[in-house]
Amino acid sequence: MAKSKSSLADLFRFTTPAAALALGAAAPSLHAQEDMTKPEIKVETKKDANGRESVYMYIDGVKVHETDTSKQPLPPVVTPGDKPGAPPSDAVVLFDGSADSFSANWTDTKGGPSKWKVVDGAMESVRRAGYVQSKEKFGSCQLHIEWASPAKVQGDGQGRGNSGVFLMGTYEIQVLDSYENQTYADGQAGALYGRSKPLVNASRKPGEWQSYDIIFHRPLFDKEGKVTRRATFTVLHNGVLIQDHTVLSGGTGWRGPHAASEYKAHPDKMPLSMQDHGNPVRFRNIWVRPLED
């Protein structure tokens, strides 16, 4: 007898890696089901003063094309940056290229001064210096960050221009020199490491500046630490869509050559971090816009 389709709650009932892998094999589409009851939409037919009927639609209680700003407030005004990639007026600027900006906003993972260095307006990873992390903590957010792998090519595969951008210090978007450099698909530039390969390889040549624009919605956990909403990523690499509202199926931590970590409950806000993987990768123009959950 065929088993009935799993509910969303069923998907999150699996707690072991083996169970999660089994579920993935049985159900290739692991995305959370959309709640089709939201938003709440009501439709009414009303007559005007001349007796003519018109259709009125209300979305979550607000009339379509409502002009009364007390009922439908206008969006707040945000001034965009003066050039592509520049921070808008409501952004939290974490690195503007200056040594003062670096020391004011970044530490090592223990909260002390980072051994990374500022070179030509960029922060550069230093071998064995460990991760660098932001002093400020974030949850769901929009992140802009620019990076460059070394112009001098050394190594291949995962040994070439390797670093990573970690949302909440936990969920990694891979940084790698993926220009004519073959490696496993879920470990190249723009991959959600070990979980989701990018839609395309949009990498520039070694040494050239590249950008990630990331829309991240954090995972939610219940009181028992079980996932009630998985994280999602939308990522543009050099302006090209490479992760299209990707639902993150679990953690991105290393668990050996062929496995990734599982979700583990954590605080609502955590630092942004970048990885020291032994390669002098540079980062610049880093800003964040916190998003509501």
Secondary structure as UniProt FT lines:
FT   HELIX           8..11
FT   TURN            12..13
FT   HELIX           17..26
FT   TURN            36..37
FT   STRAND          41..47
FT   TURN            49..50
FT   STRAND          53..59
FT   TURN            60..61
FT   STRAND          62..63
FT   TURN            64..65
FT   TURN            69..71
FT   TURN            84..85
FT   TURN            89..90
FT   STRAND          92..95
FT   HELIX           99..105
FT   STRAND          106..108
FT   TURN            109..110
FT   STRAND          117..119
FT   TURN            120..121
FT   STRAND          122..124
FT   TURN            127..128
FT   STRAND          132..138
FT   STRAND          141..148
FT   HELIX           157..159
FT   STRAND          163..167
FT   TURN            168..170
FT   STRAND          171..175
FT   TURN            179..180
FT   HELIX           185..187
FT   TURN            189..190
FT   TURN            193..195
FT   TURN            206..207
FT   STRAND          210..217
FT   STRAND          220..221
FT   TURN            223..224
FT   STRAND          227..229
FT   STRAND          232..237
FT   TURN            238..239
FT   STRAND          240..247
FT   TURN            257..258
FT   STRAND          270..274
FT   STRAND          282..290
//
